[in-house]
Amino acid sequence: MIVSLQLSGQKVLVVGSSKEAATRAQSLADEGAAVVHYSPRMQFQSDRRIQLVQKERPPIRALFSARVVIATDRDPKINSWLFRWKSVCGFLLNTLDEKETCDFYHMSTRTPHRGITLAVSTSGGSPSFAKSLANRLASSVTASDVLVFEHIAQMRQTMIENGQSPLHCDWLEIEQKLRSQLEEIKLSQKAS
């Protein structure tokens, strides 16, 4: 199952000195996470939202308050240490390419429109393919898709505000009707 974690305000630890570590820390900070980056080799962190700690790994007390820990350097010693502590401390762990120690995989995501996020995962099989496919899918989102999405989102919000459950609607049928109406408008505009 693919899920999107809400990490805004959540403590996330990034462990590693690679370029990948810096990229992940930046991405997590952009999502609003409280990021602490553990790296013995990095000397400077240009993003004030990211706390840099010059250590090889976090202290155990830091693990207890972490929601997510991401280890990026493919260091078997650190990864197995984190794996042993994750069930005790209760954090989700990602060790990149070590599937047996990962609780989740990173997905290649694209946001072609506010409110629409596309995510592609290869379950660690080929991150470059996931990126390429995500780019192609994002470029296929049309203006009609955006209009239909905005209308459905507004309909759903109105129902919720009026105390109605949106669970009992046939949203696929509603989408098809909206697309038909948009097509009719386009055809009538071409004819005039």
ZAMIFI-341778 format. One record per residue: x, y, z of N, C-alpha, C, O in turn; residue in one letter. Coordinates in Angstrom, 2 decimals, m for minus. Layout:
<atoms>
X_Y_Z_X_Y_Z_X_Y_Z_X_Y_Z_A
...
</atoms>
This chain:
<atoms>
0.84_m1.17_0.00_0.00_0.00_0.00_0.89_1.24_0.00_1.87_1.31_0.74_M
0.55_2.20_m0.81_1.29_3.45_m0.87_0.53_4.47_m0.03_m0.67_4.67_m0.21_I
1.25_5.11_0.90_0.65_6.14_1.73_1.52_7.38_1.69_2.69_7.33_1.31_V
0.95_8.49_2.08_1.69_9.74_2.17_1.73_10.14_3.64_0.70_10.48_4.22_S
2.90_10.10_4.23_3.04_10.45_5.64_2.95_11.97_5.83_3.56_12.73_5.08_L
2.19_12.38_6.81_2.12_13.80_7.17_3.22_14.05_8.20_3.07_13.69_9.36_Q
4.32_14.66_7.77_5.47_14.84_8.65_5.64_16.27_9.13_6.62_16.58_9.80_L
4.71_17.13_8.81_4.82_18.52_9.25_4.86_18.58_10.78_3.95_18.09_11.45_S
5.91_19.17_11.31_6.07_19.30_12.75_6.60_18.05_13.43_6.85_18.06_14.63_G
6.78_16.97_12.68_7.28_15.71_13.24_8.81_15.68_13.20_9.42_16.22_12.28_Q
9.42_15.06_14.20_10.87_14.95_14.25_11.34_13.83_13.34_10.91_12.68_13.46_K
12.23_14.18_12.43_12.79_13.21_11.49_14.31_13.29_11.57_14.89_14.38_11.50_V
14.95_12.15_11.72_16.40_12.09_11.79_16.95_11.57_10.47_16.48_10.56_9.95_L
17.94_12.27_9.94_18.66_11.82_8.75_20.06_11.49_9.21_20.73_12.30_9.85_V
20.52_10.28_8.87_21.84_9.82_9.30_22.66_9.57_8.05_22.33_8.69_7.25_V
23.75_10.34_7.87_24.62_10.11_6.72_25.32_11.36_6.26_24.92_12.48_6.58_G
26.39_11.16_5.50_27.21_12.26_5.01_27.18_12.38_3.50_27.91_13.20_2.93_S
26.37_11.59_2.84_26.33_11.60_1.38_25.50_12.77_0.85_24.79_13.45_1.60_S
25.61_12.97_m0.46_24.75_13.97_m1.11_23.28_13.58_m0.93_22.42_14.44_m0.78_K
23.02_12.29_m0.95_21.66_11.78_m0.75_21.10_12.22_0.61_19.93_12.57_0.71_E
21.95_12.20_1.64_21.52_12.64_2.97_21.09_14.10_2.95_20.05_14.45_3.50_A
21.90_14.93_2.33_21.58_16.37_2.25_20.29_16.60_1.46_19.48_17.44_1.84_A
20.12_15.86_0.37_18.91_15.99_m0.44_17.67_15.56_0.35_16.65_16.25_0.31_T
17.76_14.45_1.05_16.62_13.97_1.85_16.29_14.95_2.97_15.12_15.23_3.23_R
17.33_15.46_3.64_17.10_16.42_4.73_16.37_17.66_4.21_15.44_18.14_4.84_A
16.81_18.16_3.06_16.19_19.34_2.46_14.73_19.07_2.08_13.85_19.89_2.34_Q
14.49_17.92_1.47_13.13_17.56_1.06_12.20_17.45_2.26_11.06_17.90_2.22_S
12.69_16.85_3.33_11.89_16.70_4.55_11.61_18.05_5.20_10.50_18.29_5.70_L
12.59_18.93_5.20_12.39_20.29_5.74_11.35_21.02_4.91_10.53_21.76_5.46_A
11.38_20.82_3.59_10.38_21.45_2.71_8.97_20.96_3.04_8.00_21.70_2.83_D
8.85_19.73_3.55_7.55_19.17_3.95_7.12_19.65_5.33_6.02_19.34_5.79_E
8.00_20.40_6.00_7.66_20.94_7.32_8.12_20.09_8.49_7.77_20.38_9.63_G
8.90_19.04_8.21_9.39_18.19_9.28_10.46_18.92_10.09_11.16_19.80_9.57_A
10.59_18.55_11.36_11.66_19.06_12.21_12.85_18.11_12.00_12.90_17.04_12.60_A
13.79_18.52_11.16_14.86_17.63_10.70_16.14_17.84_11.53_16.61_18.96_11.72_V
16.68_16.71_12.00_17.99_16.70_12.65_18.87_15.78_11.80_18.56_14.61_11.61_V
19.97_16.34_11.31_20.85_15.61_10.40_22.14_15.25_11.14_22.87_16.12_11.60_H
22.39_13.95_11.26_23.59_13.46_11.91_24.62_13.10_10.85_24.40_12.22_10.03_Y
25.76_13.81_10.88_26.82_13.57_9.92_28.16_13.96_10.53_28.34_15.11_10.92_S
29.10_13.01_10.61_30.41_13.36_11.18_31.28_14.17_10.22_32.24_14.81_10.65_P
30.96_14.16_8.93_31.82_14.82_7.95_31.31_16.16_7.44_32.10_16.98_6.97_R
30.02_16.41_7.53_29.50_17.69_7.05_29.85_18.77_8.06_29.70_18.59_9.27_M
30.33_19.89_7.55_30.77_20.97_8.43_29.77_22.11_8.52_29.80_22.89_9.47_Q
28.87_22.20_7.53_28.01_23.37_7.45_26.66_22.98_6.88_26.57_22.18_5.96_F
25.60_23.56_7.44_24.24_23.34_6.94_23.67_24.70_6.58_23.46_25.54_7.45_Q
23.42_24.92_5.29_22.96_26.24_4.83_21.49_26.50_5.14_21.06_27.65_5.16_S
20.72_25.46_5.39_19.29_25.61_5.66_19.06_25.68_7.17_19.32_24.70_7.88_D
18.59_26.79_7.65_18.39_26.98_9.09_17.32_26.07_9.67_17.26_25.88_10.88_R
16.48_25.52_8.83_15.43_24.62_9.30_15.97_23.25_9.69_15.29_22.47_10.35_R
17.20_22.95_9.28_17.81_21.64_9.52_18.90_21.80_10.58_19.83_22.59_10.43_I
18.77_21.03_11.64_19.79_21.04_12.69_20.85_20.02_12.34_20.55_18.84_12.17_Q
22.10_20.47_12.21_23.21_19.57_11.89_23.94_19.19_13.17_24.34_20.06_13.95_L
24.09_17.89_13.39_24.83_17.38_14.54_25.99_16.56_14.00_25.79_15.60_13.25_V
27.20_16.94_14.36_28.38_16.27_13.82_28.72_15.02_14.62_29.71_14.96_15.35_Q
27.88_14.02_14.43_28.08_12.71_15.04_27.75_11.66_14.00_26.99_11.91_13.07_K
28.33_10.47_14.17_28.10_9.38_13.24_26.66_8.87_13.30_26.08_8.48_12.28_E
26.09_8.87_14.51_24.73_8.38_14.67_24.07_9.10_15.85_24.75_9.67_16.70_R
22.74_9.07_15.87_22.03_9.77_16.95_22.16_9.03_18.27_22.35_7.81_18.29_P
22.07_9.76_19.38_22.01_9.06_20.67_20.66_8.36_20.80_19.68_8.73_20.15_P
20.61_7.35_21.64_19.39_6.56_21.79_18.22_7.44_22.23_17.10_7.23_21.76_I
18.44_8.41_23.10_17.33_9.26_23.56_16.70_10.03_22.39_15.50_10.31_22.42_R
17.49_10.36_21.37_16.94_11.05_20.19_16.05_10.11_19.38_15.07_10.54_18.77_A
16.38_8.83_19.38_15.57_7.85_18.65_14.17_7.72_19.24_13.21_7.48_18.51_L
14.05_7.86_20.56_12.75_7.74_21.21_11.78_8.84_20.79_10.57_8.64_20.82_F
12.30_10.00_20.41_11.41_11.11_20.04_11.25_11.26_18.53_10.55_12.16_18.07_S
11.91_10.40_17.76_11.85_10.49_16.29_10.63_9.76_15.75_10.27_8.69_16.24_A
10.01_10.34_14.74_8.90_9.69_14.03_9.43_8.81_12.91_8.93_7.71_12.66_R
10.48_9.33_12.23_11.09_8.65_11.09_12.61_8.81_11.19_13.10_9.86_11.60_V
13.33_7.76_10.81_14.80_7.82_10.71_15.17_7.32_9.32_14.71_6.27_8.88_V
16.01_8.09_8.64_16.47_7.72_7.30_18.00_7.65_7.33_18.66_8.65_7.61_I
18.54_6.49_7.03_20.00_6.29_6.97_20.39_6.18_5.50_19.87_5.33_4.78_A
21.30_7.03_5.06_21.57_7.14_3.62_22.91_6.61_3.15_23.13_6.50_1.94_T
23.82_6.27_4.06_25.18_5.94_3.63_25.43_4.45_3.37_26.56_4.06_3.07_D
24.39_3.63_3.49_24.50_2.19_3.23_25.59_1.56_4.11_26.33_0.68_3.67_R
25.67_2.02_5.35_26.63_1.51_6.32_25.98_0.38_7.10_25.09_0.64_7.91_D
26.39_m0.87_6.89_25.73_m2.01_7.53_25.75_m1.93_9.06_24.80_m2.36_9.71_P
26.81_m1.40_9.62_26.93_m1.30_11.07_25.86_m0.35_11.64_25.16_m0.69_12.59_K
25.74_0.82_11.05_24.75_1.81_11.52_23.34_1.32_11.22_22.44_1.43_12.06_I
23.13_0.78_10.02_21.79_0.31_9.64_21.29_m0.81_10.55_20.12_m0.81_10.94_N
22.15_m1.75_10.90_21.72_m2.84_11.78_21.49_m2.32_13.20_20.60_m2.81_13.89_S
22.27_m1.33_13.64_22.07_m0.72_14.96_20.71_m0.02_14.99_19.95_m0.18_15.95_W
20.40_0.75_13.96_19.10_1.42_13.89_17.96_0.41_13.83_16.93_0.60_14.47_L
18.15_m0.65_13.06_17.12_m1.67_12.93_16.80_m2.31_14.28_15.64_m2.58_14.58_F
17.83_m2.56_15.08_17.62_m3.14_16.41_16.83_m2.20_17.33_16.05_m2.66_18.16_R
17.03_m0.89_17.17_16.38_0.07_18.06_14.99_0.50_17.58_14.22_1.04_18.38_W
14.65_0.29_16.34_13.38_0.84_15.83_12.15_0.28_16.53_11.22_1.04_16.80_K
12.11_m0.99_16.83_10.92_m1.54_17.48_10.83_m1.09_18.94_9.73_m0.94_19.48_S
11.96_m0.87_19.58_11.98_m0.40_20.97_11.53_1.06_21.03_10.75_1.45_21.90_V
12.04_1.87_20.10_11.79_3.32_20.12_10.52_3.73_19.38_9.95_4.78_19.67_C
10.08_2.92_18.43_8.82_3.19_17.74_8.90_4.10_16.53_7.89_4.67_16.14_G
10.07_4.25_15.92_10.18_5.07_14.71_10.10_4.20_13.46_10.35_3.00_13.51_F
9.76_4.83_12.35_9.80_4.16_11.04_11.20_4.34_10.47_11.79_5.41_10.58_L
11.74_3.29_9.87_13.11_3.30_9.38_13.18_3.10_7.87_12.48_2.26_7.31_L
14.04_3.89_7.23_14.35_3.69_5.82_15.86_3.65_5.69_16.55_4.58_6.12_N
16.38_2.58_5.10_17.82_2.43_4.89_18.15_2.32_3.40_19.08_1.62_3.00_T
17.38_3.02_2.61_17.54_3.06_1.15_17.43_1.68_0.53_16.32_1.14_0.42_L
18.53_1.10_0.11_18.48_m0.12_m0.70_18.39_m1.42_0.09_18.33_m2.49_m0.51_D
18.38_m1.37_1.40_18.30_m2.59_2.21_16.83_m2.88_2.52_16.32_m2.48_3.56_E
16.17_m3.58_1.63_14.73_m3.83_1.76_14.36_m4.50_3.07_13.31_m4.20_3.65_K
15.22_m5.39_3.55_14.87_m6.14_4.77_14.85_m5.27_6.03_14.27_m5.67_7.03_E
15.46_m4.09_5.99_15.44_m3.21_7.18_14.56_m1.99_6.98_14.48_m1.13_7.86_T
13.90_m1.89_5.85_13.07_m0.71_5.56_11.61_m0.93_5.96_11.03_m1.98_5.69_C
11.04_0.08_6.61_9.61_0.08_6.87_8.85_0.71_5.72_7.64_0.49_5.58_D
9.53_1.49_4.90_8.90_2.16_3.76_9.97_2.48_2.73_11.16_2.48_3.02_F
9.51_2.76_1.51_10.40_3.16_0.42_10.05_4.57_0.02_8.90_5.01_0.14_Y
11.03_5.27_m0.46_10.77_6.61_m0.98_10.15_6.48_m2.36_10.48_5.58_m3.13_H
9.26_7.39_m2.65_8.61_7.38_m3.95_9.05_8.61_m4.72_9.42_9.63_m4.14_M
9.02_8.48_m6.00_9.27_9.64_m6.85_7.94_10.36_m6.99_6.99_9.80_m7.54_S
7.86_11.58_m6.51_6.59_12.31_m6.53_6.67_13.54_m7.40_7.73_14.16_m7.54_T
5.55_13.89_m7.99_5.41_15.11_m8.77_4.07_15.72_m8.41_3.10_15.00_m8.17_R
4.01_17.04_m8.37_2.77_17.75_m8.06_2.45_18.64_m9.26_2.89_19.79_m9.31_T
1.69_18.12_m10.22_1.39_18.90_m11.43_0.40_20.03_m11.16_0.27_20.95_m11.97_P
m0.29_19.97_m10.01_m1.25_21.01_m9.64_m1.44_20.94_m8.13_m1.40_19.85_m7.55_H
m1.64_22.06_m7.49_m1.87_22.07_m6.05_m3.04_21.14_m5.73_m4.15_21.32_m6.25_R
m2.79_20.17_m4.88_m3.84_19.21_m4.52_m3.73_17.89_m5.25_m4.36_16.91_m4.86_G
m2.94_17.84_m6.31_m2.74_16.59_m7.06_m1.27_16.20_m6.95_m0.40_16.90_m7.47_I
m1.01_15.10_m6.29_0.36_14.58_m6.20_0.37_13.18_m6.77_m0.43_12.33_m6.39_T
1.28_12.96_m7.69_1.47_11.64_m8.29_2.69_11.00_m7.65_3.70_11.67_m7.46_L
2.61_9.73_m7.32_3.72_9.02_m6.69_3.96_7.70_m7.40_3.03_6.95_m7.69_A
5.23_7.43_m7.67_5.61_6.18_m8.31_6.65_5.49_m7.44_7.64_6.10_m7.03_V
6.41_4.23_m7.16_7.36_3.43_m6.39_7.70_2.17_m7.15_6.83_1.54_m7.76_S
8.95_1.81_m7.12_9.38_0.52_m7.67_9.82_m0.39_m6.53_10.51_m1.39_m6.76_T
9.42_m0.04_m5.31_9.80_m0.80_m4.10_11.30_m1.01_m4.03_11.78_m2.08_m3.64_S
12.03_0.01_m4.40_13.48_m0.05_m4.35_14.11_m0.69_m5.57_15.34_m0.79_m5.64_G
13.31_m1.14_m6.53_13.84_m1.84_m7.70_14.63_m0.96_m8.65_15.67_m1.37_m9.15_G
14.14_0.26_m8.91_14.84_1.17_m9.81_14.36_2.60_m9.59_13.40_3.03_m10.23_S
15.01_3.33_m8.69_14.61_4.72_m8.44_14.66_5.59_m9.70_13.83_6.49_m9.85_P
15.61_5.35_m10.59_15.70_6.18_m11.80_14.50_5.94_m12.71_14.00_6.88_m13.34_S
14.02_4.69_m12.79_12.83_4.42_m13.58_11.61_5.10_m12.95_10.78_5.66_m13.66_F
11.50_5.04_m11.63_10.38_5.69_m10.93_10.37_7.19_m11.24_9.31_7.76_m11.48_A
11.53_7.81_m11.24_11.63_9.25_m11.54_11.19_9.53_m12.97_10.42_10.46_m13.21_K
11.67_8.73_m13.91_11.31_8.91_m15.31_9.81_8.74_m15.54_9.18_9.53_m16.24_S
9.24_7.71_m14.94_7.81_7.46_m15.09_6.99_8.57_m14.43_5.98_9.02_m14.99_L
7.41_9.02_m13.25_6.70_10.11_m12.57_6.69_11.37_m13.42_5.69_12.07_m13.48_A
7.81_11.66_m14.09_7.87_12.83_m14.98_6.89_12.70_m16.13_6.19_13.65_m16.47_N
6.83_11.51_m16.74_5.92_11.30_m17.87_4.46_11.41_m17.43_3.65_12.02_m18.11_R
4.14_10.81_m16.28_2.76_10.88_m15.78_2.36_12.32_m15.45_1.25_12.74_m15.77_L
3.25_13.06_m14.82_2.94_14.45_m14.46_2.70_15.30_m15.70_1.84_16.17_m15.70_A
3.46_15.04_m16.76_3.29_15.84_m17.98_1.99_15.49_m18.71_1.57_16.22_m19.60_S
1.37_14.36_m18.35_0.13_13.97_m19.02_m1.13_14.55_m18.35_m2.23_14.39_m18.88_S
m0.99_15.22_m17.20_m2.14_15.83_m16.53_m2.57_17.06_m17.34_m1.77_17.96_m17.59_V
m3.84_17.07_m17.75_m4.35_18.13_m18.62_m5.10_19.21_m17.84_m5.40_19.04_m16.65_T
m5.39_20.29_m18.52_m6.19_21.37_m17.93_m7.58_20.85_m17.57_m8.16_21.27_m16.57_A
m8.12_19.95_m18.37_m9.43_19.34_m18.07_m9.37_18.52_m16.79_m10.29_18.57_m15.98_S
m8.28_17.77_m16.61_m8.10_17.01_m15.38_m8.14_17.93_m14.16_m8.78_17.63_m13.15_D
m7.47_19.05_m14.27_m7.40_20.01_m13.16_m8.78_20.58_m12.86_m9.18_20.69_m11.70_V
m9.52_20.95_m13.92_m10.86_21.50_m13.72_m11.79_20.48_m13.06_m12.54_20.82_m12.14_L
m11.74_19.25_m13.52_m12.58_18.19_m12.95_m12.20_17.98_m11.48_m13.07_17.89_m10.62_V
m10.90_17.89_m11.21_m10.45_17.72_m9.82_m10.95_18.85_m8.93_m11.49_18.60_m7.85_F
m10.78_20.08_m9.37_m11.20_21.23_m8.55_m12.70_21.20_m8.26_m13.13_21.50_m7.15_E
m13.48_20.84_m9.27_m14.93_20.79_m9.09_m15.32_19.67_m8.10_m16.14_19.89_m7.21_H
m14.73_18.50_m8.27_m15.04_17.38_m7.37_m14.58_17.69_m5.95_m15.30_17.40_m5.00_I
m13.41_18.29_m5.80_m12.93_18.64_m4.46_m13.87_19.62_m3.79_m14.14_19.51_m2.59_A
m14.38_20.60_m4.56_m15.32_21.57_m3.99_m16.65_20.90_m3.63_m17.22_21.19_m2.58_Q
m17.14_20.01_m4.48_m18.38_19.28_m4.19_m18.23_18.48_m2.89_m19.12_18.48_m2.04_M
m17.12_17.80_m2.77_m16.87_16.97_m1.59_m16.80_17.83_m0.33_m17.38_17.48_0.70_R
m16.10_18.96_m0.41_m15.98_19.85_0.74_m17.35_20.40_1.15_m17.65_20.50_2.34_Q
m18.16_20.77_0.18_m19.51_21.29_0.47_m20.35_20.23_1.17_m21.07_20.54_2.12_T
m20.26_18.99_0.71_m21.01_17.90_1.36_m20.59_17.75_2.82_m21.44_17.64_3.71_M
m19.30_17.76_3.06_m18.80_17.60_4.43_m19.27_18.75_5.31_m19.69_18.53_6.44_I
m19.20_19.97_4.78_m19.65_21.14_5.54_m21.14_21.08_5.85_m21.59_21.60_6.87_E
m21.91_20.44_4.98_m23.36_20.30_5.18_m23.72_19.05_5.97_m24.90_18.71_6.09_N
m22.73_18.36_6.51_m22.98_17.18_7.34_m23.30_15.93_6.57_m23.80_14.96_7.14_G
m23.04_15.92_5.27_m23.32_14.74_4.44_m22.04_13.93_4.27_m20.94_14.47_4.28_Q
m22.19_12.65_4.11_m21.04_11.77_3.90_m20.73_11.66_2.41_m21.61_11.32_1.62_S
m19.50_11.95_2.01_m19.12_11.79_0.60_m18.83_10.34_0.23_m18.55_10.04_m0.93_P
m18.91_9.44_1.20_m18.58_8.04_0.95_m19.61_7.33_0.09_m19.30_6.31_m0.53_L
m20.82_7.85_0.04_m21.89_7.15_m0.67_m22.11_7.68_m2.09_m23.07_7.29_m2.76_H
m21.24_8.55_m2.53_m21.37_9.09_m3.89_m20.63_8.20_m4.88_m19.62_7.58_m4.54_C
m21.13_8.15_m6.09_m20.43_7.46_m7.16_m19.54_8.50_m7.85_m19.92_9.09_m8.86_D
m18.35_8.71_m7.29_m17.46_9.77_m7.77_m16.97_9.51_m9.19_m16.70_10.46_m9.93_W
m16.87_8.26_m9.57_m16.46_7.95_m10.95_m17.53_8.42_m11.93_m17.21_9.00_m12.97_L
m18.79_8.18_m11.60_m19.89_8.65_m12.46_m19.91_10.18_m12.52_m20.10_10.75_m13.59_E
m19.72_10.83_m11.39_m19.68_12.30_m11.35_m18.54_12.82_m12.21_m18.70_13.79_m12.95_I
m17.38_12.17_m12.10_m16.23_12.58_m12.91_m16.54_12.44_m14.40_m16.23_13.34_m15.18_E
m17.14_11.32_m14.80_m17.46_11.10_m16.21_m18.44_12.15_m16.73_m18.30_12.62_m17.85_Q
m19.44_12.52_m15.91_m20.40_13.56_m16.31_m19.70_14.91_m16.47_m19.97_15.64_m17.43_K
m18.81_15.24_m15.54_m18.08_16.51_m15.64_m17.21_16.54_m16.89_m17.15_17.56_m17.58_L
m16.55_15.44_m17.18_m15.71_15.38_m18.39_m16.56_15.53_m19.65_m16.15_16.19_m20.60_R
m17.74_14.92_m19.66_m18.65_15.05_m20.81_m19.10_16.50_m20.98_m19.14_17.02_m22.10_S
m19.42_17.15_m19.87_m19.83_18.56_m19.93_m18.70_19.43_m20.45_m18.93_20.33_m21.26_Q
m17.49_19.18_m20.00_m16.34_19.95_m20.49_m16.13_19.74_m21.99_m15.82_20.68_m22.72_L
m16.30_18.50_m22.44_m16.14_18.19_m23.86_m17.20_18.91_m24.70_m16.91_19.41_m25.78_E
m18.43_18.95_m24.19_m19.51_19.66_m24.89_m19.21_21.15_m24.98_m19.46_21.78_m26.01_E
m18.67_21.71_m23.92_m18.31_23.15_m23.93_m17.22_23.40_m24.97_m17.30_24.36_m25.74_I
m16.20_22.53_m25.00_m15.13_22.68_m25.99_m15.67_22.61_m27.41_m15.29_23.41_m28.26_K
m16.56_21.64_m27.67_m17.11_21.48_m29.01_m17.95_22.68_m29.40_m17.88_23.13_m30.55_L
m18.73_23.21_m28.47_m19.56_24.37_m28.80_m18.70_25.62_m29.02_m19.05_26.48_m29.83_S
m17.57_25.73_m28.32_m16.68_26.85_m28.52_m15.98_26.76_m29.89_m15.76_27.78_m30.54_Q
m15.65_25.55_m30.32_m15.04_25.35_m31.63_m16.03_25.67_m32.74_m15.67_26.23_m33.78_K
m17.30_25.31_m32.51_m18.34_25.53_m33.53_m18.67_27.01_m33.71_m19.10_27.42_m34.78_A
m18.47_27.81_m32.66_m18.86_29.22_m32.78_m17.75_30.12_m33.25_m17.94_31.32_m33.39_S
</atoms>
